[in-house]
């Protein structure tokens, strides 16, 4: 696929890396010489200096023969105009724009984005997606990196194994049997391990593989069984009742609004330094307490009643401030979740004493990837620093998967089917399972096998 990416910032670079790793033909446009030099040095792609809203620049980027344009510059207006140029002059079939302005995202203007007005096929808002991701995590405190599939009826979580985990040194085949023997309410535990990251390398385990200390386990589970699945790994977290958000930017504001809209019982306090921004937040939220001040100031934290807080969320744009906040959280004996922009900090999570890290680039890339893949792909979530993807796809009439028992299928290495949903009923497949037309399938694919995974679900 031939893709033009407008914007070589953190989000654009992350998307470029994903697409280049999957052997797409990528061209990146940016007005900054430094950003272009940086991305040119890192990846095998074409780069052009200029404004993405300029049709001659798009022409130089090969827009006439491109399949997709992804506009993720820092300016909403440039992203919107780039999509307009791509549609009007070059007939690019798929146009994706990052929109950050809360006004542009207001539902009352939704009719603006269509072929007759502003031809954008997909609007992505990293801040909104990150806020939703954090909301899912704090509502499931024992799980980390919660991602929903099949209308949120299936969830992907990852769990880090420690020396106190009752399943450590246990073979996967025995873990699977334990899940099946779970007869609480006469229902087997619908959960399955689909991937393990060990020493920063992701692999799909065999039944004889064991869980080791410090492994990161990727688990697919029926949402209604999430708490039981987490508990099986020895994790028994208390529910989160009170959080303090440091930073009232788009992510902090949207997280608080999300919790209000779902009528969450979690008490929320936002600490914001800007007078104008804190006033705006207070005017647009009903239940959230808004304090103006420095989130690193102990007096402000005491005013926010940090002694009663279960978690501090550091959501400013400054990584260093967020890391310092995690230390303050540790001193005050509460958990921390911080936003990072430099992925190198992820490797230092344990050293720095950070409980959870949110990387907005991975979430944004996952939102876009499903529109790059071929076949009936419903959703995609990138995992383990882009070493693999968890994909929800629908089995269509001409799919190679249907009407054959899994044991008789030649499923390529690097792919494992984790969960099947048929007419609303979720099941964990075994070797005798047969996939039928219109089944929803959630599976893992390592990066090297993505094209083969597409081929399994692609319509002939």
C-alpha positions as CSV (number, residue, x, y, z in Angstrom):
1,X,0.0,0.0,0.0
2,X,1.2,3.5,-0.9
3,X,0.7,5.9,2.0
4,X,1.5,9.6,2.5
5,X,1.9,10.8,6.1
6,X,1.6,14.5,6.7
7,X,3.6,15.4,9.8
8,X,6.9,14.0,11.1
9,X,6.3,14.6,14.8
10,X,6.0,11.9,17.4
11,X,2.7,10.5,16.2
12,X,3.7,10.7,12.5
13,X,7.0,9.0,13.2
14,X,5.3,6.3,15.2
15,X,2.9,5.6,12.4
16,X,5.6,5.7,9.8
17,X,7.6,3.1,11.8
18,X,4.6,0.8,11.9
19,X,3.9,1.1,8.2
20,X,7.5,0.7,7.1
21,X,7.9,-2.4,9.3
22,X,4.9,-3.9,7.4
23,X,6.5,-3.2,4.1
24,X,4.3,-0.3,3.0
25,X,5.5,2.4,0.5
26,X,5.6,5.4,2.8
27,X,6.2,9.1,2.1
28,X,6.4,11.7,4.9
29,X,5.8,15.4,4.5
30,X,6.8,18.1,7.1
31,X,7.9,21.7,7.1
32,X,10.7,21.1,9.6
33,X,14.1,20.2,8.2
34,X,15.1,18.8,11.5
35,X,12.1,16.5,11.8
36,X,12.5,15.3,8.2
37,X,16.2,14.6,8.8
38,X,15.4,12.6,11.9
39,X,12.8,10.4,10.2
40,X,14.9,10.0,7.1
41,X,17.8,8.7,9.2
42,X,15.6,6.2,11.0
43,X,13.5,4.6,8.3
44,X,13.5,3.5,4.7
45,X,11.0,5.9,3.3
46,X,10.7,9.0,1.0
47,X,10.6,12.4,2.7
48,X,9.6,15.9,1.5
49,X,10.0,19.3,3.1
50,X,6.9,21.5,2.7
51,X,3.4,22.2,3.8
52,X,1.0,19.2,3.4
53,X,-1.8,21.7,2.5
54,X,0.0,22.6,-0.7
55,X,-1.2,20.6,-3.7
56,X,2.1,20.8,-5.4
57,X,3.8,19.2,-2.4
58,X,1.3,16.4,-2.4
59,X,1.9,15.9,-6.1
60,X,5.6,15.6,-5.4
61,X,4.8,13.0,-2.8
62,X,3.1,10.9,-5.4
63,X,-0.5,11.6,-4.4
64,X,-1.9,10.7,-7.8
65,X,-1.0,7.0,-7.2
66,X,-1.4,6.9,-3.4
67,X,-3.9,4.7,-1.5
68,X,-4.1,6.6,1.7
69,X,-3.3,10.0,3.2
70,X,-2.7,10.3,7.0
71,X,-2.6,13.9,8.2
72,X,-1.2,14.2,11.7
73,X,0.5,17.6,11.8
74,X,0.1,19.7,14.9
75,X,-2.4,22.0,13.2
76,X,-5.9,20.8,12.6
77,X,-6.5,23.2,9.8
78,X,-3.5,21.9,7.8
79,X,-4.7,18.3,8.4
80,X,-8.2,19.2,7.1
81,X,-7.0,21.1,4.1
82,X,-4.6,18.3,3.2
83,X,-7.5,15.8,3.1
84,X,-9.5,18.3,1.0
85,X,-6.6,18.6,-1.5
86,X,-6.1,14.8,-1.5
87,X,-9.8,14.3,-2.4
88,X,-10.3,17.2,-4.9
89,X,-7.2,17.0,-6.9
90,X,-5.8,13.4,-6.5
91,X,-8.8,11.2,-5.6
92,X,-6.9,9.4,-2.8
93,X,-9.4,6.8,-1.7
94,X,-8.8,6.9,2.1
95,X,-8.1,10.1,4.1
96,X,-7.4,10.2,7.8
97,X,-6.9,13.3,9.9
98,X,-5.9,14.0,13.4
99,X,-8.2,16.6,15.0
100,X,-7.3,18.0,18.4
101,X,-9.6,21.0,18.8
102,X,-12.5,20.3,21.1
103,X,-14.7,22.5,18.9
104,X,-14.0,20.6,15.7
105,X,-14.8,17.4,17.6
106,X,-18.1,18.6,18.9
107,X,-20.9,16.2,17.7
108,X,-23.0,19.1,16.5
109,X,-20.6,19.6,13.6
110,X,-20.4,15.9,12.6
111,X,-22.1,16.6,9.2
112,X,-19.2,18.7,8.2
113,X,-17.0,15.7,7.6
114,X,-18.3,14.1,4.4
115,X,-17.5,14.1,0.6
116,X,-19.7,17.2,0.0
117,X,-18.0,19.3,2.7
118,X,-14.8,18.2,4.3
119,X,-13.9,14.8,2.8
120,X,-12.3,13.1,5.8
121,X,-13.0,9.4,6.0
122,X,-11.7,8.9,9.5
123,X,-11.1,11.4,12.3
124,X,-8.7,10.4,15.0
125,X,-8.2,12.2,18.3
126,X,-5.2,10.7,20.2
127,X,-6.3,12.6,23.3
128,X,-9.8,11.1,23.3
129,X,-8.5,7.6,22.6
130,X,-5.9,7.9,25.4
131,X,-8.5,9.2,27.8
132,X,-10.7,6.2,27.0
133,X,-7.8,3.8,27.5
134,X,-6.9,5.2,30.9
135,X,-10.6,5.1,31.9
136,X,-10.7,1.4,31.1
137,X,-7.5,0.8,33.1
138,X,-8.6,2.5,36.3
139,X,-11.9,0.7,36.2
140,X,-10.0,-2.6,36.0
141,X,-7.2,-1.9,38.5
142,X,-5.7,-5.4,38.3
143,X,-5.2,-5.3,34.6
144,X,-2.7,-3.3,32.6
145,X,-3.1,-1.9,29.0
146,X,-6.8,-2.9,28.6
147,X,-8.0,-2.9,25.0
148,X,-11.6,-3.7,23.9
149,X,-12.7,-5.9,21.0
150,X,-16.1,-7.0,19.6
151,X,-18.1,-4.0,21.1
152,X,-16.1,-4.3,24.4
153,X,-17.4,-7.9,25.0
154,X,-13.8,-9.2,24.8
155,X,-10.8,-7.5,26.4
156,X,-7.0,-7.8,25.9
157,X,-5.0,-7.2,29.0
158,X,-1.3,-7.7,29.8
159,X,0.0,-8.8,33.2
160,X,3.5,-8.8,34.4
161,X,4.4,-12.0,36.2
162,X,6.2,-11.6,39.5
163,X,7.6,-14.1,42.0
164,X,4.3,-14.2,44.0
165,X,2.2,-15.2,41.0
166,X,0.7,-18.7,41.7
167,X,1.1,-19.6,38.0
168,X,4.8,-19.0,37.8
169,X,6.8,-22.0,36.4
170,X,3.5,-23.6,35.3
171,X,3.2,-25.0,31.8
172,X,0.5,-23.3,29.7
173,X,-1.3,-26.6,29.1
174,X,-1.9,-26.9,32.8
175,X,-3.0,-23.3,33.1
176,X,-5.5,-23.9,30.3
177,X,-6.8,-26.9,32.3
178,X,-7.1,-24.8,35.4
179,X,-9.2,-22.3,33.5
180,X,-11.4,-25.0,32.2
181,X,-11.8,-26.5,35.7
182,X,-13.0,-23.2,37.1
183,X,-16.6,-24.0,37.9
184,X,-17.7,-20.8,39.6
185,X,-21.4,-20.4,38.7
186,X,-20.8,-23.5,36.5
187,X,-19.0,-21.5,33.9
188,X,-15.5,-22.2,32.6
189,X,-13.2,-19.2,32.7
190,X,-13.2,-17.8,29.2
191,X,-9.6,-16.6,28.9
192,X,-6.5,-17.6,27.0
193,X,-2.9,-16.6,26.8
194,X,-2.0,-15.6,23.3
195,X,1.5,-14.1,23.7
196,X,4.4,-13.6,26.0
197,X,7.0,-10.9,26.0
198,X,10.3,-12.2,27.6
199,X,13.5,-10.1,27.6
200,X,11.8,-7.6,25.4
201,X,11.0,-10.2,22.7
202,X,7.4,-11.2,21.9
203,X,6.6,-14.8,21.0
204,X,3.5,-17.0,20.7
205,X,4.0,-19.8,23.4
206,X,3.6,-23.5,23.0
207,X,1.6,-25.6,25.5
208,X,4.8,-26.8,27.1
209,X,6.1,-23.2,27.7
210,X,6.2,-22.0,31.3
211,X,5.5,-18.6,32.8
212,X,8.7,-17.1,34.2
213,X,9.3,-14.2,36.6
214,X,9.1,-10.8,34.8
215,X,7.3,-12.2,31.8
216,X,4.6,-9.9,30.3
217,X,1.6,-12.1,29.5
218,X,-1.0,-11.0,26.9
219,X,-4.4,-12.4,27.8
220,X,-7.7,-12.4,25.9
221,X,-10.7,-12.7,28.1
222,X,-14.5,-12.5,28.1
223,X,-15.1,-9.1,29.6
224,X,-17.5,-10.6,32.2
225,X,-14.7,-12.9,33.3
226,X,-12.0,-10.2,33.5
227,X,-11.8,-10.0,37.3
228,X,-11.6,-13.8,37.6
229,X,-8.9,-14.0,35.0
230,X,-6.8,-11.3,36.8
231,X,-7.4,-13.1,40.1
232,X,-6.1,-16.4,38.6
233,X,-2.7,-14.7,38.3
234,X,-2.7,-13.7,42.0
235,X,-3.7,-10.1,41.4
236,X,-6.3,-8.9,43.8
237,X,-6.4,-5.1,43.5
238,X,-8.8,-2.9,45.5
239,X,-11.1,-0.8,43.3
240,X,-10.0,2.8,42.6
241,X,-12.3,5.2,44.4
242,X,-10.3,8.5,44.2
243,X,-7.9,9.8,41.6
244,X,-5.9,13.1,41.2
245,X,-5.1,14.2,37.7
246,X,-2.0,16.4,37.2
247,X,-2.6,18.4,34.1
248,X,-5.9,19.6,32.7
249,X,-5.0,19.4,29.0
250,X,-7.1,17.5,26.5
251,X,-6.3,14.1,28.0
252,X,-7.0,15.0,31.6
253,X,-10.1,16.9,30.7
254,X,-11.5,14.2,28.5
255,X,-10.7,11.5,31.1
256,X,-12.7,13.4,33.7
257,X,-15.5,13.9,31.3
258,X,-15.5,10.3,30.3
259,X,-15.8,9.2,33.9
260,X,-18.7,11.6,34.5
261,X,-20.5,10.5,31.3
262,X,-20.4,6.8,32.4
263,X,-21.6,7.8,35.9
264,X,-18.5,6.4,37.5
265,X,-18.3,6.4,41.3
266,X,-14.6,7.4,41.1
267,X,-14.0,10.8,42.7
268,X,-11.8,13.0,40.4
269,X,-9.7,16.1,41.2
270,X,-7.8,17.9,38.5
271,X,-4.8,20.2,39.3
272,X,-4.0,22.7,36.5
273,X,-1.5,25.6,36.5
274,X,-3.3,27.8,33.9
275,X,-6.0,30.1,35.2
276,X,-7.8,30.2,31.9
277,X,-7.7,26.4,31.4
278,X,-8.7,25.6,35.0
279,X,-11.7,28.0,34.6
280,X,-12.7,26.3,31.3
281,X,-12.5,22.8,32.9
282,X,-14.6,23.9,35.9
283,X,-17.2,25.4,33.6
284,X,-17.5,22.2,31.5
285,X,-17.4,19.5,34.2
286,X,-20.1,18.9,36.8
287,X,-18.7,16.6,39.4
288,X,-14.9,17.1,39.1
289,X,-13.1,19.2,41.6
290,X,-10.7,21.6,39.8
291,X,-7.7,23.2,41.7
292,X,-5.4,25.8,40.2
293,X,-1.8,25.3,41.1
294,X,1.4,23.2,40.6
295,X,0.8,19.5,40.8
296,X,4.3,19.1,42.2
297,X,3.5,21.3,45.2
298,X,2.7,19.3,48.3
299,X,0.4,22.0,49.7
300,X,-1.8,21.7,46.6
301,X,-1.7,17.9,46.8
302,X,-2.8,18.1,50.4
303,X,-5.6,20.4,49.4
304,X,-6.6,17.7,46.9
305,X,-6.6,15.3,49.8
306,X,-3.8,13.1,48.4
307,X,-3.9,11.0,51.6
308,X,-7.2,9.5,50.5
309,X,-6.2,9.1,46.8
310,X,-5.8,5.7,45.3
311,X,-3.9,6.9,42.2
312,X,-2.2,10.0,40.8
313,X,-2.3,10.4,37.0
314,X,0.4,12.6,35.6
315,X,-0.9,13.7,32.2
316,X,1.1,16.9,31.4
317,X,3.0,17.3,28.1
318,X,6.4,17.2,30.0
319,X,7.8,13.7,30.6
320,X,10.2,14.8,33.3
321,X,7.3,16.4,35.3
322,X,5.3,13.3,34.9
323,X,8.2,11.1,36.2
324,X,8.7,13.4,39.2
325,X,5.0,13.1,39.9
326,X,5.3,9.3,40.1
327,X,8.0,9.7,42.8
328,X,5.6,12.0,44.7
329,X,2.9,9.4,44.4
330,X,5.2,6.8,45.8
331,X,6.1,9.1,48.7
332,X,2.4,9.5,49.4
333,X,1.8,5.7,49.2
334,X,-0.5,5.7,46.2
335,X,-0.2,4.3,42.7
336,X,0.9,6.3,39.7
337,X,0.0,6.3,36.0
338,X,2.0,8.7,33.8
339,X,1.9,9.8,30.2
340,X,5.2,9.6,28.3
341,X,6.2,10.8,24.9
342,X,9.8,9.3,24.9
343,X,9.4,5.6,24.6
344,X,12.8,5.1,26.1
345,X,11.3,5.7,29.5
346,X,9.2,2.6,29.2
347,X,12.3,0.5,29.7
348,X,13.0,2.3,33.0
349,X,9.5,1.9,34.5
350,X,10.6,-0.4,37.3
351,X,13.8,1.5,38.0
352,X,11.8,4.8,38.3
353,X,9.1,3.2,40.4
354,X,6.3,3.9,38.0
355,X,3.3,1.7,38.3
356,X,1.8,2.3,34.8
357,X,2.8,4.1,31.7
358,X,0.6,5.4,28.8
359,X,2.2,5.9,25.4
360,X,-0.3,7.9,23.2
361,X,1.6,7.0,20.0
362,X,0.9,3.3,20.3
363,X,-2.8,4.0,20.9
364,X,-3.0,6.3,17.9
365,X,-1.2,3.9,15.6
366,X,-3.5,1.1,16.6
367,X,-6.5,3.3,15.6
368,X,-5.0,3.7,12.1
369,X,-3.6,0.3,11.4
370,X,-7.0,-1.4,11.0
371,X,-7.6,0.9,8.0
372,X,-4.3,-0.2,6.4
373,X,-4.9,-4.0,6.5
374,X,-6.7,-5.9,3.8
375,X,-9.7,-8.1,4.5
376,X,-12.6,-7.6,6.9
377,X,-10.6,-6.1,9.7
378,X,-12.7,-4.6,12.5
379,X,-10.1,-3.4,14.9
380,X,-6.3,-3.7,15.6
381,X,-4.2,-3.2,18.7
382,X,-0.4,-3.0,18.4
383,X,1.5,-4.6,21.3
384,X,5.0,-5.1,22.6
385,X,6.5,-2.0,20.9
386,X,5.1,-3.0,17.5
387,X,6.4,-6.6,17.6
388,X,2.8,-7.9,17.0
389,X,-0.8,-7.0,16.7
390,X,-4.0,-8.3,18.2
391,X,-6.7,-8.2,15.4
392,X,-10.4,-8.6,15.4
393,X,-11.6,-9.8,12.0
394,X,-14.8,-11.2,10.6
395,X,-14.8,-14.5,8.7
396,X,-16.5,-13.9,5.4
397,X,-17.8,-16.3,2.8
398,X,-14.6,-16.7,0.8
399,X,-12.2,-16.7,3.8
400,X,-9.8,-19.7,3.9
401,X,-10.7,-20.3,7.5
402,X,-14.3,-21.2,7.4
403,X,-15.9,-24.7,7.5
404,X,-12.7,-26.5,8.4
405,X,-11.6,-27.7,11.9
406,X,-8.6,-25.7,13.2
407,X,-6.5,-28.9,13.4
408,X,-6.9,-29.3,9.6
409,X,-6.0,-25.7,8.8
410,X,-2.5,-24.7,7.8
411,X,-2.4,-21.6,10.0
412,X,1.0,-20.0,9.4
413,X,3.6,-19.7,12.2
414,X,3.3,-16.4,14.1
415,X,-0.5,-16.5,14.2
416,X,-2.8,-17.8,16.9
417,X,-6.6,-17.6,17.1
418,X,-7.6,-16.6,20.7
419,X,-11.3,-16.1,20.8
420,X,-14.3,-16.7,18.6
421,X,-17.7,-14.9,19.0
422,X,-20.7,-16.4,17.2
423,X,-24.1,-14.9,17.6
424,X,-23.0,-13.1,20.7
425,X,-21.6,-16.1,22.4
426,X,-17.8,-16.1,23.2
427,X,-15.7,-19.2,23.2
428,X,-12.1,-20.3,23.5
429,X,-11.3,-22.4,20.4
430,X,-9.6,-25.8,20.5
431,X,-8.2,-28.1,17.7
432,X,-11.7,-29.3,16.8
433,X,-13.3,-25.9,16.6
434,X,-14.8,-24.9,13.2
435,X,-15.1,-21.3,12.2
436,X,-18.2,-20.4,10.2
437,X,-19.2,-17.5,8.0
438,X,-19.7,-14.2,9.9
439,X,-17.9,-15.4,13.1
440,X,-15.9,-12.7,14.8
441,X,-12.4,-13.9,15.4
442,X,-9.8,-12.2,17.7
443,X,-6.2,-13.4,17.0
444,X,-2.6,-12.4,17.5
445,X,-0.1,-12.0,14.7
446,X,3.6,-11.4,15.0
447,X,4.8,-8.6,12.7
448,X,6.5,-11.1,10.3
449,X,3.1,-12.8,9.7
450,X,0.8,-9.8,9.2
451,X,0.5,-10.3,5.5
452,X,-0.3,-14.0,5.9
453,X,-3.0,-13.1,8.5
454,X,-4.6,-10.7,6.0
455,X,-4.6,-13.4,3.4
456,X,-6.5,-15.7,5.8
457,X,-9.4,-13.3,6.1
458,X,-9.2,-11.5,2.7
459,X,-12.1,-11.9,0.4
460,X,-11.1,-13.6,-2.9
